[in-house]
């Protein structure tokens, strides 16, 4: 049997696993919210530890907590921030929409651990109390959204932006390497005038660069914290300078330019900053889907498809078709993008549910945002390393398709007019002729003029052609 200890709160006594640092509120929540198998993202828990650490230090500097109380709280909070207490946060996303249960979970774990550091048994609630001391000058309503901001910024810096930077660098390098490879362009999935392979990679690189910029544009609103609003945005029960002190302390520790939200209620009742951020993530998902699909289209084959790119053999193959190479990285990336697009619906709806002074969809908002950040960052890095960096052009295939292209006839428009150019293209297609032979048979263009006017490498710029 599991050993337990008995604790008491305003609702009476309750049995808690003896070796766990949480308290009565968390144990009651465990029984009430048995919904799903997953827990709240660890990034939220670690950010909660950092938030409690900064709050304790702010209260210490402002004279709200004596050193003898603040320092053990800070030490225990840092253990949470460092991931040492993850096992003591058992609650799911599906709880009270303000995140109250996770805030109280943190208060109880930190108070118990701090008291243990002072030689007291778990559950003593003295000399450090979870509400009176760990939660001093705070409410779940301002603390949990502050945690959301901290967790999102940390994930952007650690996972998404590095992953996107790696992908942008890989695409940019290929754009330079392949700048001189003239190939068949395609519009409407049909043959079109020539482009360069490098130009296609440059387009993809630009999409990623724009995605990085969109994410960066959202960060200033994430750096404005609602901490200090307490219950309803008014700052009831906290020191007048608590918000300024908290943000300054957090900025010192993280290097991020955190500042108080000038309207605390805006950061508690609405989460437009997260809707904005996820809009940028959704745009990234759209961009990355195009890139992944373009690469798998150009690599399709190797004999029955377009076959202009050689997809890297990653050691994975069909369970029945020997030696088959599939675009596995494209498939993984596009599945990630599908998930992010689904999260966009969740964040959009949840963000719209800010009723009066409080939005009560906070846990699901930050869970969806962190999942999207993590998946996109990891998938972008994987795609850069295992797909883009290892791609090779099939130069023979590219040259053959350019040579056979009927759309090279476009270069004749300025010389013989659109209608005659159409006649040449139709005859070439109907009788499987080269454009050069079709033009000569119709008497529209002499062979020597055709050679001078139809030069694919000259069709890549304004005014190009012969």
C-alpha positions in Angstrom: 0.0 0.0 0.0 1.1 3.6 -0.7 2.1 5.4 2.4 0.2 8.7 3.0 0.3 11.7 5.3 -2.8 13.6 6.5 -3.1 17.3 5.8 -5.8 19.8 6.6 -7.1 22.8 4.8 -10.3 24.9 4.9 -12.2 21.9 3.4 -11.1 19.4 6.0 -8.5 16.6 6.1 -7.2 14.7 3.1 -4.7 11.9 2.6 -1.7 12.7 0.4 1.1 10.3 -0.9 3.8 10.6 1.8 6.7 11.2 -0.5 5.1 13.9 -2.7 5.6 17.6 -2.1 2.1 18.8 -3.2 -0.6 19.6 -0.7 -4.4 19.4 -0.2 -5.4 21.7 -3.1 -3.4 19.7 -5.5 -4.6 16.3 -4.2 -8.2 17.5 -4.4 -7.6 18.7 -8.0 -6.1 15.3 -8.9 -9.4 13.7 -7.9 -11.6 16.3 -9.6 -9.7 16.5 -13.0 -9.1 13.0 -14.1 -9.3 14.0 -17.8 -6.9 12.5 -20.3 -3.5 11.1 -19.8 -1.2 14.0 -20.5 0.1 16.7 -18.1 0.6 20.4 -18.6 3.7 21.1 -20.6 6.9 21.0 -18.5 7.8 24.4 -19.9 4.9 25.8 -18.0 6.0 24.2 -14.8 9.6 25.5 -15.2 8.3 29.0 -15.9 6.2 28.8 -12.8 9.3 28.1 -10.7 10.9 31.1 -12.3 7.9 33.3 -11.6 7.7 32.2 -8.0 11.4 32.9 -7.6 11.1 36.4 -9.0 8.0 37.1 -6.9 9.8 36.0 -3.7 12.8 38.2 -4.5 10.6 41.2 -5.4 8.8 40.8 -2.1 12.1 40.5 -0.2 13.5 43.7 -1.8 10.2 45.5 -1.0 10.2 44.4 2.6 7.1 42.2 2.2 9.0 39.0 3.1 11.9 38.7 5.5 15.1 37.0 4.3 14.5 34.0 6.5 11.3 33.3 4.5 12.2 34.6 1.1 15.5 32.7 0.7 14.1 29.2 1.2 11.2 30.0 -1.1 13.7 31.1 -3.8 15.8 28.0 -3.4 12.8 25.7 -3.7 11.4 27.7 -6.6 14.7 27.3 -8.5 14.5 23.6 -8.1 11.1 23.8 -9.9 12.5 26.1 -12.5 15.4 23.6 -13.1 13.0 20.7 -13.7 13.9 18.9 -10.4 10.3 18.8 -9.2 8.5 17.8 -12.4 7.1 14.6 -10.7 5.3 16.8 -8.1 3.2 18.5 -10.8 0.6 15.8 -11.7 -2.2 18.0 -13.0 -3.6 18.0 -16.6 -4.3 20.9 -18.9 -8.0 20.3 -18.2 -8.5 22.2 -15.0 -9.9 25.6 -13.9 -9.3 27.9 -16.9 -7.4 30.4 -14.9 -4.7 27.8 -14.1 -5.5 28.1 -10.4 -4.8 24.5 -9.7 -1.3 24.6 -11.2 -0.6 27.9 -9.4 -1.6 26.3 -6.1 0.3 23.1 -7.0 3.4 25.3 -7.2 2.6 27.2 -4.0 2.3 23.9 -2.1 5.3 22.2 -3.6 7.6 25.2 -3.0 6.2 25.8 0.5 6.7 22.1 1.5 10.2 22.0 0.0 11.2 25.3 1.6 9.9 24.0 5.0 11.9 20.8 4.5 15.0 22.9 3.9 14.3 24.5 7.3 14.0 21.1 9.0 10.2 20.8 9.0 8.2 17.8 7.9 6.1 17.8 4.7 2.7 19.3 5.3 3.7 21.5 8.2 2.7 24.8 6.4 5.0 26.6 8.9 7.1 28.7 9.0 6.3 29.1 5.3 2.7 29.0 4.1 1.8 28.4 0.5 -0.7 31.3 0.3 0.6 33.8 2.7 4.2 33.6 1.6 4.8 31.8 -1.7 1.7 33.4 -3.2 2.4 36.8 -1.5 1.0 39.7 -3.6 -0.2 37.4 -6.3 -3.3 35.7 -7.7 -3.6 32.8 -10.1 -5.3 35.4 -12.4 -2.1 37.4 -12.9 0.6 34.8 -12.1 -0.5 32.1 -14.5 -0.7 34.4 -17.6 2.7 35.7 -16.6 4.0 32.1 -16.6 2.4 31.7 -20.0 4.5 34.6 -21.3 7.7 33.4 -19.7 7.2 29.9 -21.1 6.4 31.1 -24.6 9.5 33.4 -24.8 11.7 30.6 -23.5 10.4 28.1 -26.0 10.8 30.6 -28.9 14.4 31.2 -28.0 15.4 27.6 -27.3 13.4 25.7 -29.9 11.7 27.6 -32.7 14.0 30.4 -33.7 17.1 28.2 -33.7 15.3 25.6 -35.8 14.1 28.2 -38.3 17.6 29.7 -38.5 19.0 26.3 -39.4 16.5 25.8 -42.1 16.9 29.3 -43.5 20.7 28.8 -43.6 20.4 25.4 -45.4 18.0 26.8 -48.0 20.1 29.9 -48.6 23.2 27.8 -49.1 21.4 25.7 -51.7 20.1 28.8 -53.4 23.7 30.0 -53.9 24.9 26.6 -55.0 22.2 26.1 -57.6 21.9 29.7 -58.9 23.3 28.7 -62.3 21.1 25.7 -62.9 18.4 26.6 -65.5 15.3 24.4 -65.2 11.8 24.1 -66.3 9.4 26.3 -64.4 5.9 25.2 -63.6 2.6 27.0 -63.0 -0.8 25.4 -62.5 1.3 22.2 -62.2 2.0 22.5 -65.9 5.2 23.4 -67.9 6.1 27.1 -67.9 9.0 29.3 -68.9 12.5 28.6 -67.4 13.6 29.5 -63.9 16.6 28.5 -61.9 16.8 25.8 -59.3 18.6 28.3 -57.1 15.7 30.7 -57.5 13.3 28.1 -56.2 15.4 27.6 -53.1 15.7 31.3 -52.7 11.9 31.6 -52.7 11.7 29.0 -49.9 14.4 30.7 -47.9 12.6 34.0 -48.2 9.4 32.4 -46.8 11.3 31.1 -43.8 13.0 34.5 -43.3 9.6 36.2 -43.4 8.3 33.6 -40.9 11.2 34.5 -38.5 10.3 38.2 -38.8 6.6 37.5 -38.1 7.5 35.6 -34.9 9.9 38.4 -33.8 7.2 41.0 -34.4 5.0 39.2 -31.8 7.7 39.1 -29.1 7.3 42.8 -27.8 3.7 42.0 -26.7 4.9 38.8 -25.0 7.4 40.8 -23.0 4.7 42.9 -21.3 3.7 41.0 -18.2 0.4 41.2 -16.3 2.0 40.3 -13.0 0.8 42.7 -10.4 -2.8 42.8 -11.5 -3.7 40.2 -8.8 -7.4 39.2 -8.9 -9.1 41.6 -11.3 -6.4 43.8 -12.7 -6.4 46.4 -9.9 -3.4 45.2 -8.0 -5.3 44.6 -4.7 -3.2 43.2 -1.9 0.3 43.7 -3.5 3.0 46.3 -2.9 2.6 49.3 -5.1 6.1 48.7 -6.7 5.7 44.9 -6.9 5.1 44.8 -10.7 8.1 47.0 -11.5 10.4 45.1 -9.1 9.2 41.7 -10.4 9.8 42.6 -14.0 13.2 44.1 -13.3 14.3 41.0 -11.3 13.1 38.6 -14.0 14.8 40.7 -16.7 18.1 40.5 -14.8 17.9 36.8 -14.5 16.8 36.0 -18.1 18.2 38.8 -20.2 14.8 39.4 -21.7 13.4 42.9 -21.7 10.4 42.1 -19.5 8.2 45.1 -18.4 4.9 45.6 -16.7 1.9 45.6 -18.9 0.5 49.2 -18.5 -3.0 47.7 -18.4 -2.8 44.6 -16.3 -6.4 43.6 -17.1 -5.5 43.5 -20.8 -3.0 40.7 -20.1 -5.5 38.8 -17.9 -8.9 39.2 -19.5 -7.5 38.9 -23.1 -4.7 36.9 -24.6 -4.4 38.7 -27.9 -0.6 38.4 -27.7 -0.9 34.6 -27.9 -3.5 34.8 -30.7 -1.1 37.1 -32.6 1.9 34.8 -31.9 0.0 31.7 -33.0 -1.1 33.5 -36.1 2.6 33.8 -37.0 3.1 30.1 -36.2 0.1 29.2 -38.4 1.6 31.3 -41.3 4.9 29.4 -40.7 3.0 26.1 -41.0 1.5 27.3 -44.3 5.0 28.3 -45.6 6.7 25.1 -44.5 3.9 23.0 -46.0 4.6 24.6 -49.4 8.3 24.1 -49.1 8.0 20.4 -48.0 5.5 19.7 -50.8 7.6 21.5 -53.5 10.6 19.4 -52.6 8.8 16.1 -52.6 7.2 17.0 -55.9 10.5 17.9 -57.5 12.0 14.8 -56.0 9.2 12.5 -57.1 10.2 9.4 -59.1 13.0 8.7 -59.4 11.9 7.5 -62.9 8.1 8.0 -63.0 7.9 11.6 -61.6 9.5 15.0 -62.0 12.8 13.7 -60.7 14.8 17.0 -60.7 15.9 16.6 -57.2 17.5 13.5 -55.7 15.9 12.8 -52.3 18.5 11.6 -49.8 18.3 8.0 -48.9 17.9 8.0 -45.1 18.1 4.3 -44.5 14.4 3.9 -44.2 12.5 2.0 -46.9 9.2 0.3 -47.8 8.3 -2.8 -45.9 7.5 -4.5 -49.2 9.2 -2.6 -52.1 13.0 -3.1 -51.8 15.2 -0.1 -52.1 12.4 2.4 -52.2 13.3 5.9 -51.0 10.4 8.1 -49.7 10.4 11.8 -48.7 10.0 11.0 -45.0 11.1 14.4 -43.8 8.6 16.1 -46.0 5.9 13.9 -44.6 6.9 14.5 -41.0 7.1 18.2 -41.5 3.7 18.5 -43.2 2.1 16.4 -40.4 3.5 18.8 -37.9 2.1 21.7 -39.9 -1.4 20.0 -39.9 -1.2 19.8 -36.1 -0.2 23.5 -35.9 -3.1 24.5 -38.1 -5.4 22.6 -35.8 -3.9 24.4 -32.8 -4.6 27.6 -34.6 -8.4 26.9 -34.3 -7.9 26.1 -30.6 -6.0 29.3 -29.8 -8.3 31.4 -31.9 -11.5 30.2 -30.1 -9.9 30.1 -26.7 -8.5 33.6 -27.1 -12.0 34.9 -28.0 -13.3 33.7 -24.6 -12.1 36.6 -22.5 -15.3 37.4 -20.6 -15.2 40.7 -18.6 -12.1 40.7 -16.3 -10.8 37.2 -17.0 -10.1 34.7 -19.8 -10.6 31.2 -18.5 -9.0 29.2 -21.3 -5.5 29.9 -20.2 -4.1 26.4 -19.8 -5.3 25.2 -23.3 -3.9 28.3 -24.9 -0.4 27.9 -23.6 -0.5 24.1 -24.2 -1.4 24.6 -27.8 1.1 27.4 -28.3 4.0 25.5 -26.7 3.2 22.4 -28.7 3.2 24.4 -32.0 6.5 26.1 -31.1 8.2 22.9 -30.2 7.0 20.9 -33.1 7.8 23.6 -35.7 11.2 24.2 -34.2 12.2 20.6 -34.1 10.7 19.7 -37.5 12.4 22.7 -39.2 15.8 21.7 -37.7 15.2 18.0 -38.8 14.2 19.0 -42.3 17.3 21.3 -42.6 19.7 18.6 -41.5 18.1 15.4 -43.0 16.5 16.7 -46.2 17.7 20.2 -47.5 21.4 19.8 -46.7 21.5 16.4 -48.5 19.5 17.2 -51.6 21.3 17.0 -54.9 20.1 18.2 -58.4 19.6 15.6 -61.1 21.4 17.8 -63.7 20.8 15.5 -66.7 17.1 15.3 -66.0 16.8 19.0 -65.5 18.6 19.7 -68.8 16.5 17.2 -70.7 13.3 18.7 -69.5 14.4 22.3 -70.3 15.4 21.2 -73.8 12.0 19.5 -74.4 9.9 22.4 -73.0 7.2 23.7 -75.3 7.0 26.9 -73.3 10.3 28.1 -74.6 8.2 29.3 -77.5 7.3 32.3 -75.3 10.6 33.8 -76.3 9.3 34.1 -79.9 6.4 36.3 -78.9 8.2 39.7 -79.4 9.5 38.5 -82.8 6.6 36.7 -84.5 3.6 37.5 -82.3 1.5 35.3 -79.9 -0.7 33.7 -82.5 2.2 32.3 -84.6 4.0 31.1 -81.5 0.8 29.2 -80.5 0.9 27.5 -83.9 4.5 26.4 -83.4 3.8 25.0 -79.9 0.7 23.1 -81.1 2.4 21.5 -84.1 5.4 20.5 -81.9 3.1 18.8 -79.4 0.9 17.1 -82.0 3.7 15.6 -84.0 6.4 15.3 -81.3 8.7 17.8 -82.9 11.2 20.1 -81.4 10.1 23.7 -81.4 12.9 24.5 -83.7 11.7 22.0 -86.3 8.1 23.0 -86.0 8.9 26.7 -86.5 10.9 25.8 -89.6 8.2 23.6 -91.0 5.6 26.4 -90.6 8.0 28.9 -92.1 7.6 31.2 -89.2 11.2 31.2 -87.9 14.4 30.3 -89.7 16.6 27.9 -87.7 19.4 30.4 -87.3 16.9 33.0 -85.9 15.4 30.4 -83.6 18.8 29.6 -82.1 19.4 33.3 -81.5 16.1 34.1 -80.0 15.3 31.0 -78.0 18.0 30.8 -75.3 16.7 29.5 -72.0 19.5 31.1 -70.0 18.5 34.5 -71.4 14.8 34.1 -70.4 15.5 34.6 -66.7 15.3 38.4 -66.5 13.1 41.3 -67.7 13.8 41.9 -71.4 15.5 38.6 -71.7 15.5 36.4 -74.8 17.2 36.8 -78.1 
